[in-house]
Amino acid sequence: MRNPLSDKITNIKPSGIRRFFDIVSEMEDAISLGVGEPDFDTPWHIRDEGIYSLEKGKTFYTSNAGIKELRQEICNYYGRKQGVVYNPLTETLVTVGGSEGIDLALRCMLDPGDEVIIPTPCYVSYEPCTVMADGVPVILPLKNENQFRLTPEELEGAITEKTKVLILAFPNNPTGAIMEKEDLEAIAPIIEKHDLFVISDEIYSELSYKSKHVSICSIPGMRERTIIINGFSKAYAMTGWRLGYALGPEVIIKQMIKLHQFAIMCAPTTSQYAAIEALKNGEEDVIEMTEAYNQRRRYLMNEFKEMGLPCFEPFGAFYVFPCIKEFGMTSEEFALKFLEEEKVAVVPGTAFGDCGEGFLRISYAYSIEDLKVAIGRLKSFVEKLRNQ
Ligand SMILES: Cc1ncc(COP(=O)(O)O)c(C=O)c1O
């Protein structure tokens, strides 16, 4: 029998995150600080709307691009938050999580050989989705000393004649870095000069602790070059509802709707009804959850300071990214040893790109009680290593 598989697909490496969770799930008393998923339940009034829609028999396909009222609410939200107006009928698509939006945007924008600049460390899907869309990933390592922001010099240095797309993902997973308005204003002229497009993954936009998130679409000249990817998983604690959206110029969204129609048909109907409620009446829940994350973030930063573990201050998402280079181990060795000896799972920085070597991703989407136990174990682990 000949090989049933495509070389392109078999050559893609599986995600480095899952392996650790498989070990954790077999281990008694283990604490995981590994998953990037809110520990909160979806707020009740949002769940209620999902349930109510089922009771009313809303169990059919919706329009391919999503329920009109939801698309309108999404546009209202970006109008309210970023002062940018989108057309709900022609510039908005409801997707199966931000994940689908990333995949669709890359498929619709790339021809074979087009280069995509992917600043790393970053979320695990950008590189494989670029390859699946026949694009060429150009990995751009960001630096700890720049607080893992993308600088104009770094961007300029990565551009070639084949560059078509830049992926911007701030607040960032795994570093927690943000790009503020002046950072975006500094790179916008370069994007324009080289006629690039931006896929801006803003899934953590609500989880910004220093200043309100500024989207690149609000920077002059950028709206027409940007596809925004966002969703409900992180801000509203709705990971399992699988709902996200894309906003952008009609020419691109139109093609994304076409692909989405063939591959998916429509995003889950129940989730779309719940999401309308989230956008209409979920603001207070978001504020409450964000405050809880911020309290945990400050707690961890204080503890790292006391331990003498270097960690730049992250102002977004729910991750910290401490540096463990002093211990002379790779990130993977450190994470494995920590898991075996102290039963705490964290993710090696290298799961998010080679430049994550020497760092760990620790998620604080966990209760403060769990965080305290885990930090106690980290302290004794670090002491042991230092006294060896
Ligand atoms: C940066 C980033 N983008 C996108 C996603 C996908 O989120 P979802 O598909 O649940 O909307 C994640 C999930 O962890 C993420 O961290």
The ligand as a MOL file (V3000), in Angstrom:
LIG
                    3D

  0  0  0     0  0            999 V3000
M  V30 BEGIN CTAB
M  V30 COUNTS 16 16 0 0 0
M  V30 BEGIN ATOM
M  V30 1 C -2.7150 33.4650 21.4220 0
M  V30 2 C -3.8370 32.5260 21.2020 0
M  V30 3 N -4.5740 32.6460 20.0930 0
M  V30 4 C -5.6030 31.8270 19.8470 0
M  V30 5 C -5.9430 30.8160 20.7110 0
M  V30 6 C -7.0970 29.9230 20.3520 0
M  V30 7 O -8.1820 30.1930 21.1390 0
M  V30 8 P -9.6680 29.7000 20.7830 0
M  V30 9 O -9.5960 28.8800 19.5620 0
M  V30 10 O -10.1360 28.9390 21.9770 0
M  V30 11 O -10.4340 30.9740 20.5640 0
M  V30 12 C -5.2120 30.6490 21.8900 0
M  V30 13 C -5.5260 29.5530 22.8290 0
M  V30 14 O -4.8220 29.2620 23.7600 0
M  V30 15 C -4.1320 31.5260 22.1440 0
M  V30 16 O -3.4000 31.4280 23.2500 0
M  V30 END ATOM
M  V30 BEGIN BOND
M  V30 1 1 1 2
M  V30 2 1 2 3
M  V30 3 2 2 15
M  V30 4 2 3 4
M  V30 5 1 4 5
M  V30 6 1 5 6
M  V30 7 2 5 12
M  V30 8 1 6 7
M  V30 9 1 7 8
M  V30 10 2 8 9
M  V30 11 1 8 10
M  V30 12 1 8 11
M  V30 13 1 12 13
M  V30 14 1 12 15
M  V30 15 2 13 14
M  V30 16 1 15 16
M  V30 END BOND
M  V30 END CTAB
M  END
